[in-house]
Amino acid sequence: MLGVCLLVVLLWWLWPRRIDFLAPKSGPIVVLGDSLSYGLGAESNHGYVGVLQKRLGMEIVNKGVNGDTSKMALDRLQTDVLDLKPALVVVELGGNDFMQKVPIDETFANLDRIISRVQAQQTPVLLIGVQNGLFANKAAGRYRQLADRRHTGLVANALGNILTQPDLKSDAIHPNDKGYEKMADEVEPELRRMLKKMGRL
């Protein structure tokens, strides 16, 4: 019986931990993303990151870069994110990969590398998925698989149905102010959940 108990304790200790429930860290919240995180198409500071910053009442360092692919974001991860010693990292990438027809396995391999390097600093990650088609979204399952494997927070499709509503878009692929408000609505509950678990809210 003692041997069984010791085995259970050992397995519990070795089982992968959920990195989103760590003790509070003093660093900033950092968003690593593309034009959606940058807020292309919105008025100044009215992208979803700006909306979340206002709603949460805390600074969010926005490292969204127009046109970024997952590989480009991986290349700047150290200087733009890791060197800041963040408390939590939001990763929103994939849209440009899909438009450029980057093989989906390559995209998610890059996202996996980004997440693993962030988690190596004992920093939780919120993964934000975007859809890879206007009327079909085959990428959602891959975002969920990655989030499950790496034990991250997840918003499987932050765009929701924004792309099918002209009054929420500034162009074919980017929201306007109203659209970014909707995008913030999708992200906020999961971000709040993680921040509360970390003792930051």
C-alpha positions in Angstrom: 0.0 0.0 0.0 2.8 2.4 0.9 4.4 1.7 -2.5 1.2 2.5 -4.3 0.9 5.8 -2.4 4.5 6.7 -3.3 3.8 5.9 -6.9 0.7 8.1 -7.0 2.7 11.0 -5.4 5.5 10.6 -7.9 3.1 10.6 -10.9 1.4 13.6 -9.6 4.7 15.4 -9.2 5.9 14.5 -12.7 2.6 15.3 -14.5 2.8 18.4 -16.7 1.7 21.5 -14.7 -0.7 24.0 -16.0 1.5 27.0 -16.5 -1.3 29.5 -16.3 -1.8 29.1 -12.6 1.6 30.2 -11.3 2.2 32.6 -8.4 2.0 36.3 -9.3 5.0 37.8 -11.3 5.8 41.4 -11.3 6.5 41.7 -15.1 4.2 43.2 -17.7 1.5 41.5 -19.8 2.9 41.3 -23.3 1.0 40.6 -26.5 3.0 38.9 -29.4 0.9 39.1 -32.5 0.4 40.4 -36.0 -1.8 43.2 -37.5 -4.8 42.1 -35.5 -2.9 42.8 -32.2 -1.4 45.9 -33.7 -4.9 47.1 -34.3 -4.8 47.8 -38.0 -8.0 49.4 -39.2 -8.9 50.9 -35.8 -8.7 54.4 -34.5 -5.7 55.1 -32.3 -5.6 52.7 -29.3 -8.9 51.2 -30.2 -7.6 47.8 -31.3 -8.6 44.9 -29.0 -5.4 45.3 -27.0 -6.2 48.9 -26.2 -9.8 47.9 -25.4 -8.6 45.2 -22.9 -6.0 47.6 -21.4 -8.8 50.1 -20.6 -11.3 47.5 -19.3 -8.7 45.8 -17.1 -7.1 49.0 -15.9 -3.6 47.8 -16.4 -0.8 48.3 -18.9 -0.4 45.8 -21.7 2.7 45.9 -23.8 1.6 45.5 -27.4 4.2 43.8 -29.6 1.8 43.3 -32.6 3.5 43.8 -35.9 1.7 44.2 -39.2 2.3 41.4 -41.6 4.0 39.1 -39.1 4.0 35.4 -39.7 4.6 32.8 -36.9 8.3 32.5 -38.1 8.8 36.3 -38.0 7.4 36.4 -34.5 9.6 33.5 -33.4 12.6 35.4 -34.7 11.9 38.5 -32.6 10.6 36.6 -29.5 13.8 37.1 -27.4 14.1 40.9 -27.8 10.4 41.8 -28.0 9.1 39.5 -25.3 11.5 37.3 -23.3 13.8 40.2 -22.5 10.9 42.0 -20.9 10.5 39.2 -18.3 6.7 39.2 -18.7 4.2 37.9 -16.2 1.9 36.6 -18.9 2.2 36.4 -22.7 -0.7 36.6 -25.1 0.2 34.9 -28.5 -2.0 35.8 -31.4 -0.6 34.5 -34.7 -1.4 32.4 -37.7 -3.5 34.7 -39.9 -0.7 35.8 -42.2 0.6 32.2 -42.4 -2.8 31.1 -43.6 -3.0 33.9 -46.2 0.5 33.1 -47.5 -0.4 29.4 -47.6 2.4 28.4 -45.2 1.9 24.6 -44.4 -0.2 24.4 -41.4 2.2 22.0 -39.7 4.9 24.6 -40.0 2.8 27.3 -38.6 1.9 25.2 -35.5 5.4 24.0 -35.1 6.5 27.7 -34.9 3.7 28.4 -32.4 4.8 25.5 -30.3 8.4 26.8 -30.2 7.2 30.2 -29.2 5.0 28.8 -26.3 7.7 26.4 -25.1 10.3 29.2 -24.9 7.9 31.4 -23.0 7.0 28.6 -20.6 10.7 27.9 -20.1 10.7 31.2 -18.2 7.8 29.9 -16.0 5.5 32.3 -17.7 1.9 31.5 -18.6 0.6 31.8 -22.1 -2.8 32.7 -23.5 -3.1 31.4 -27.1 -5.5 33.3 -29.3 -6.6 31.5 -32.5 -7.8 33.1 -35.7 -9.7 31.4 -38.4 -8.1 30.3 -41.7 -11.0 30.9 -44.0 -13.9 33.2 -44.3 -16.6 30.5 -44.1 -14.6 27.6 -42.8 -12.2 27.3 -39.9 -10.1 24.2 -40.0 -7.4 25.7 -37.8 -9.5 25.9 -34.6 -8.9 22.2 -33.8 -5.1 22.7 -34.2 -5.2 25.7 -31.7 -7.1 23.5 -29.2 -4.6 20.6 -29.6 -1.7 22.9 -29.1 -3.3 24.5 -26.0 -4.0 21.1 -24.5 -0.5 19.8 -25.2 1.2 22.9 -23.8 -1.4 23.6 -21.0 -2.1 27.2 -22.1 -5.1 29.4 -21.8 -7.1 29.5 -25.1 -9.5 31.6 -27.2 -10.0 29.2 -30.1 -11.3 31.9 -32.5 -11.1 35.5 -31.3 -12.6 36.8 -34.6 -15.9 35.0 -34.0 -18.2 36.0 -36.9 -16.6 39.4 -37.4 -15.4 38.6 -40.9 -18.9 37.9 -42.1 -20.3 41.2 -40.9 -19.3 44.2 -43.1 -20.2 46.8 -40.4 -17.6 45.3 -38.1 -14.7 45.4 -40.7 -12.4 48.1 -41.9 -11.3 46.0 -44.9 -11.5 42.4 -46.0 -9.6 41.0 -43.1 -9.3 43.6 -40.3 -12.0 44.7 -37.9 -12.9 48.3 -37.3 -13.4 49.9 -33.9 -16.7 48.0 -33.3 -15.1 44.8 -34.6 -12.2 45.1 -32.2 -14.6 45.7 -29.3 -16.2 42.3 -30.3 -12.7 40.7 -30.5 -12.0 42.0 -27.0 -15.3 40.5 -25.8 -14.0 37.1 -27.0 -10.6 37.4 -25.3 -11.5 39.2 -22.0 -13.1 36.3 -20.1 -10.2 33.9 -20.5 -7.6 36.6 -19.8 -9.5 37.7 -16.7 -9.6 34.0 -15.6 -5.9 33.6 -15.9 -5.1 36.9 -14.3 -7.3 36.1 -11.3 -5.6 32.7 -10.9 -2.3 34.5 -10.9 -3.4 37.0 -8.3 -3.2 40.0 -10.7 -6.9 40.9 -10.5 
